[in-house]
């Protein structure tokens, strides 16, 4: 129920005007006759619905006849003030009533990832749009990254696309296999705050990144098809990250793993802040080569800056 404060109403000849308000049985408008003489006016709470009850309207009509033309004018002015206040309050209240609450998805202690695929206009600015990958493998398409690092992600993604157009299809000089498309993605440690929004008739999941601690966000890149596997590996017990020595035999493997391992090191020469040659090592020994980029949150340093080297016996 919306409650407003109404300026005092003048009642001539010492009389009183009472207007009962539904749900507020003791609430009334009461103003002394000398309220217009400069004294402080009493402000009484009243509900918007109560303004239009029959007894209030009848009372106002009686006051017009008792007070004459001048009295009537006073009540008209008061009525205008009431209408303005009510309309203003309604305009403030309506956006609140239709506001979509922020929801949190993912695991409080796990990792989620956003993989951009393009851009979208949202609230007058250009944001990255892509897919949000949750720890359990669930994917939310049409995800919008709104807030911190949006411009950095757009820049990184555009550079990856440019490098893919330049290198994909060429031959890796170490293992003689063709390069494959790499993809940047951005890992969030902990739950992700999202809101649903409809843009051009399509429902989107807006990631409110300004509600995320910057220390819990870091950028990575790997083979495009491996990103869900990468996120799943990060959430598995026993997974750790390691760096590949320059003479690692992994670079010579004649498969996609060997190709991506070397390709991440090629791309690091073209994107400032990117470094390749790392691998995620799962408990079963499976490895996923990747590179790390920007942003680089401190909570993810064990993945973005591995402190141990990888060898085939590890």
C-alpha positions as CSV (number, residue, x, y, z in Angstrom):
1,X,0.0,0.0,0.0
2,X,1.4,3.4,-1.0
3,X,1.3,6.0,1.8
4,X,2.0,9.7,1.2
5,X,2.1,12.8,3.3
6,X,-0.6,15.4,2.6
7,X,-0.3,19.1,3.5
8,X,-2.9,20.4,6.0
9,X,-6.4,21.2,4.9
10,X,-8.1,24.3,6.3
11,X,-11.5,23.9,8.0
12,X,-13.3,27.2,8.7
13,X,-15.3,28.2,11.8
14,X,-13.4,25.7,14.0
15,X,-14.9,22.7,12.4
16,X,-13.1,19.4,11.5
17,X,-13.0,17.2,8.5
18,X,-12.5,13.5,9.0
19,X,-11.7,11.1,6.2
20,X,-11.5,7.4,7.1
21,X,-8.8,5.5,5.2
22,X,-9.2,1.8,4.4
23,X,-6.7,-0.4,6.2
24,X,-5.8,2.7,8.4
25,X,-9.0,3.1,10.6
26,X,-7.4,5.8,12.8
27,X,-5.9,7.8,10.0
28,X,-7.6,11.2,9.2
29,X,-7.0,14.6,7.9
30,X,-7.2,17.2,10.7
31,X,-6.1,20.8,10.4
32,X,-6.8,23.8,12.7
33,X,-8.6,26.8,11.3
34,X,-5.6,29.1,11.6
35,X,-3.3,26.9,9.6
36,X,-3.1,29.5,6.9
37,X,-2.0,32.3,9.3
38,X,1.6,31.2,9.2
39,X,1.6,28.5,11.9
40,X,3.2,25.2,11.2
41,X,0.8,22.9,9.3
42,X,0.2,19.3,10.6
43,X,1.1,16.6,8.1
44,X,-1.0,13.5,8.4
45,X,-0.3,10.2,6.6
46,X,-3.1,9.1,4.3
47,X,-3.4,6.3,1.7
48,X,-4.0,7.2,-2.0
49,X,-7.2,5.2,-2.0
50,X,-8.6,7.1,1.0
51,X,-8.6,10.4,-0.9
52,X,-11.5,9.2,-3.0
53,X,-13.8,7.7,-0.4
54,X,-17.4,9.2,-0.4
55,X,-17.2,10.7,3.0
56,X,-14.1,12.7,2.0
57,X,-15.7,14.0,-1.2
58,X,-18.9,15.0,0.7
59,X,-16.8,16.8,3.3
60,X,-15.0,18.8,0.7
61,X,-18.3,19.8,-1.0
62,X,-19.6,21.0,2.4
63,X,-16.5,23.1,3.0
64,X,-16.9,24.8,-0.3
65,X,-20.4,26.0,0.7
66,X,-19.3,27.0,4.2
67,X,-16.1,28.8,3.2
68,X,-17.3,30.6,0.1
69,X,-15.3,31.1,-3.1
70,X,-12.0,31.8,-1.4
71,X,-12.3,28.6,0.7
72,X,-13.1,26.6,-2.4
73,X,-10.0,27.9,-4.2
74,X,-7.9,26.8,-1.3
75,X,-9.2,23.3,-1.5
76,X,-8.7,23.2,-5.2
77,X,-5.0,24.1,-4.8
78,X,-4.6,21.4,-2.1
79,X,-6.3,18.9,-4.5
80,X,-3.8,19.7,-7.2
81,X,-0.9,19.2,-4.8
82,X,-2.3,15.8,-3.8
83,X,-2.6,14.7,-7.4
84,X,1.0,15.8,-8.2
85,X,2.4,14.0,-5.2
86,X,0.4,10.8,-6.0
87,X,1.6,10.8,-9.6
88,X,5.2,11.4,-8.6
89,X,5.1,8.6,-6.1
90,X,3.6,6.2,-8.6
91,X,6.3,7.0,-11.2
92,X,8.9,6.1,-8.6
93,X,7.1,3.0,-7.5
94,X,6.4,1.3,-10.8
95,X,10.0,0.7,-11.9
96,X,10.6,-0.9,-8.5
97,X,7.6,-3.2,-8.9
98,X,8.9,-4.5,-12.3
99,X,12.5,-4.8,-11.4
100,X,14.0,-8.2,-12.1
101,X,16.0,-9.6,-9.2
102,X,19.6,-10.7,-9.5
103,X,20.0,-14.5,-9.4
104,X,23.2,-16.4,-8.6
105,X,24.1,-19.4,-10.6
106,X,27.0,-21.9,-10.3
107,X,28.9,-23.1,-7.3
108,X,30.2,-20.9,-4.5
109,X,33.5,-22.7,-4.5
110,X,33.6,-23.7,-8.2
111,X,34.4,-22.2,-11.5
112,X,32.3,-20.9,-14.4
113,X,33.3,-19.5,-17.7
114,X,32.1,-17.0,-20.3
115,X,33.0,-17.7,-23.9
116,X,32.3,-14.6,-26.1
117,X,31.0,-14.9,-29.7
118,X,30.3,-11.3,-30.6
119,X,28.8,-8.1,-29.2
120,X,25.4,-6.7,-28.4
121,X,24.0,-3.2,-27.5
122,X,22.7,-3.2,-24.0
123,X,21.6,0.0,-22.1
124,X,23.3,2.2,-24.6
125,X,26.7,0.4,-24.5
126,X,28.4,-2.4,-26.4
127,X,28.8,-5.6,-24.4
128,X,30.3,-9.0,-25.2
129,X,27.7,-11.7,-25.8
130,X,28.3,-15.4,-25.8
131,X,27.8,-18.5,-23.6
132,X,28.0,-19.0,-19.9
133,X,29.3,-22.5,-18.9
134,X,28.4,-23.8,-15.4
135,X,30.4,-26.3,-13.4
136,X,27.9,-29.1,-14.0
137,X,28.2,-28.7,-17.8
138,X,25.1,-26.7,-18.2
139,X,25.4,-23.9,-20.8
140,X,23.4,-20.7,-20.9
141,X,23.4,-19.3,-24.4
142,X,22.7,-15.6,-25.1
143,X,24.7,-14.5,-22.1
144,X,25.8,-10.8,-21.9
145,X,28.9,-9.7,-20.1
146,X,27.9,-6.3,-18.6
147,X,30.3,-4.3,-16.5
148,X,34.0,-4.5,-15.7
149,X,36.4,-5.8,-18.4
150,X,33.8,-5.6,-21.2
151,X,36.0,-3.6,-23.5
152,X,39.0,-5.8,-22.7
153,X,37.1,-8.9,-23.6
154,X,35.9,-7.4,-26.9
155,X,39.5,-6.4,-27.8
156,X,40.9,-9.8,-26.9
157,X,38.2,-11.6,-28.8
158,X,38.7,-9.5,-31.9
159,X,42.4,-10.2,-31.8
160,X,41.8,-14.0,-31.5
161,X,39.5,-13.9,-34.5
162,X,42.1,-12.0,-36.5
163,X,44.8,-14.5,-35.5
164,X,42.6,-17.5,-36.4
165,X,42.0,-16.0,-39.8
166,X,45.7,-15.7,-40.3
167,X,46.9,-19.1,-38.9
168,X,44.1,-21.6,-39.0
169,X,44.8,-24.0,-41.9
170,X,48.5,-23.4,-41.9
171,X,50.9,-26.0,-40.8
172,X,52.5,-26.3,-37.4
173,X,56.2,-26.5,-38.1
174,X,56.9,-28.7,-35.1
175,X,54.4,-31.6,-35.6
176,X,53.4,-30.9,-39.2
177,X,49.7,-30.7,-38.3
178,X,47.3,-27.9,-39.3
179,X,46.5,-25.2,-36.8
180,X,43.0,-25.1,-35.3
181,X,40.7,-22.3,-34.2
182,X,41.5,-21.0,-30.7
183,X,39.0,-19.2,-28.4
184,X,39.3,-16.8,-25.5
185,X,37.2,-17.4,-22.4
186,X,36.9,-15.8,-19.0
187,X,36.7,-17.9,-15.8
188,X,34.8,-16.7,-12.7
189,X,35.5,-18.2,-9.4
190,X,32.4,-18.5,-7.3
191,X,28.8,-17.9,-8.2
192,X,27.8,-15.6,-11.1
193,X,25.2,-12.9,-10.6
194,X,22.8,-12.7,-13.6
195,X,19.6,-11.0,-14.6
196,X,17.2,-11.9,-17.3
197,X,16.5,-9.2,-20.0
198,X,14.5,-9.2,-23.2
199,X,16.2,-7.6,-26.1
200,X,14.5,-7.4,-29.5
201,X,12.1,-10.2,-28.4
202,X,15.0,-12.5,-27.3
203,X,15.7,-13.5,-23.6
204,X,19.3,-12.8,-22.5
205,X,21.2,-13.7,-19.3
206,X,23.0,-10.5,-18.3
207,X,26.1,-11.2,-16.1
208,X,26.4,-8.3,-13.7
209,X,30.2,-8.4,-13.5
210,X,30.4,-5.3,-11.3
211,X,29.1,-7.4,-8.5
212,X,32.0,-9.8,-8.9
213,X,35.3,-9.3,-7.1
214,X,38.0,-8.6,-9.8
215,X,40.3,-11.0,-8.1
216,X,37.9,-13.8,-9.1
217,X,38.0,-13.1,-12.9
218,X,40.8,-14.3,-15.3
219,X,41.1,-14.7,-19.0
220,X,42.3,-17.8,-20.9
221,X,42.4,-19.3,-24.4
222,X,42.5,-22.8,-25.9
223,X,41.0,-24.9,-28.7
224,X,37.4,-23.7,-29.1
225,X,35.9,-27.2,-28.7
226,X,37.8,-27.8,-25.5
227,X,36.4,-25.0,-23.4
228,X,33.6,-27.0,-21.7
229,X,36.2,-29.8,-20.9
230,X,38.5,-27.1,-19.5
231,X,35.8,-25.8,-17.2
232,X,34.9,-29.3,-16.1
233,X,38.5,-30.1,-15.4
234,X,38.9,-27.0,-13.2
235,X,36.0,-28.2,-11.1
236,X,37.4,-31.8,-10.7
237,X,39.4,-32.7,-7.5
238,X,43.0,-33.4,-8.2
239,X,43.3,-31.1,-11.2
240,X,46.3,-28.7,-11.3
241,X,48.0,-26.5,-13.8
242,X,51.6,-26.7,-15.0
243,X,53.9,-25.0,-17.6
244,X,55.5,-26.9,-20.5
245,X,59.3,-26.7,-20.8
246,X,60.5,-25.4,-24.1
247,X,61.8,-28.8,-25.1
248,X,58.7,-30.7,-24.0
249,X,57.8,-33.7,-26.2
250,X,54.2,-32.6,-26.0
251,X,54.9,-30.0,-28.8
252,X,55.8,-32.9,-31.1
253,X,52.7,-35.0,-30.6
254,X,51.0,-35.4,-34.0
255,X,47.5,-34.7,-32.7
256,X,45.4,-31.7,-31.7
257,X,47.0,-31.6,-28.2
258,X,50.5,-31.1,-29.7
259,X,49.2,-28.6,-32.1
260,X,47.3,-26.4,-29.6
261,X,50.3,-26.6,-27.2
262,X,52.5,-24.9,-29.8
263,X,49.8,-22.7,-31.2
264,X,49.2,-21.0,-27.9
265,X,52.9,-20.0,-27.8
266,X,52.6,-18.6,-31.4
267,X,49.6,-16.4,-30.4
268,X,51.3,-15.0,-27.4
269,X,53.6,-13.0,-29.6
270,X,50.6,-11.1,-31.1
271,X,48.5,-10.3,-28.0
272,X,49.9,-8.2,-25.2
273,X,49.4,-9.8,-21.9
274,X,48.9,-13.3,-23.3
275,X,51.2,-16.2,-22.5
276,X,50.9,-19.8,-23.9
277,X,52.5,-23.1,-23.2
278,X,50.5,-24.2,-20.1
279,X,48.4,-27.3,-19.5
280,X,45.6,-28.3,-17.2
281,X,46.4,-31.8,-15.8
282,X,43.5,-34.0,-14.7
283,X,43.8,-36.8,-12.1
284,X,43.7,-39.4,-14.9
285,X,46.7,-37.8,-16.6
286,X,44.7,-36.1,-19.4
287,X,46.1,-32.7,-20.3
288,X,44.5,-29.7,-22.0
289,X,47.0,-27.1,-23.4
290,X,46.0,-23.5,-23.0
291,X,47.3,-19.9,-22.6
292,X,46.5,-17.2,-20.1
293,X,45.6,-13.6,-20.7
294,X,43.9,-10.6,-19.2
295,X,42.3,-9.9,-16.9
296,X,44.3,-12.0,-14.4
297,X,42.6,-12.1,-11.0
298,X,44.8,-13.2,-8.0
299,X,42.3,-16.0,-7.0
300,X,43.2,-17.8,-10.2
301,X,47.0,-17.4,-10.2
302,X,47.4,-21.1,-9.8
303,X,46.0,-21.4,-13.4
304,X,47.1,-18.2,-15.0
305,X,50.7,-18.4,-13.6
306,X,51.5,-22.1,-12.9
307,X,54.5,-22.5,-10.6
308,X,55.5,-26.0,-11.6
309,X,56.6,-27.6,-14.8
310,X,55.0,-30.5,-16.6
311,X,56.7,-33.7,-17.6
312,X,55.2,-37.0,-18.9
313,X,55.8,-38.7,-15.6
314,X,54.0,-36.1,-13.5
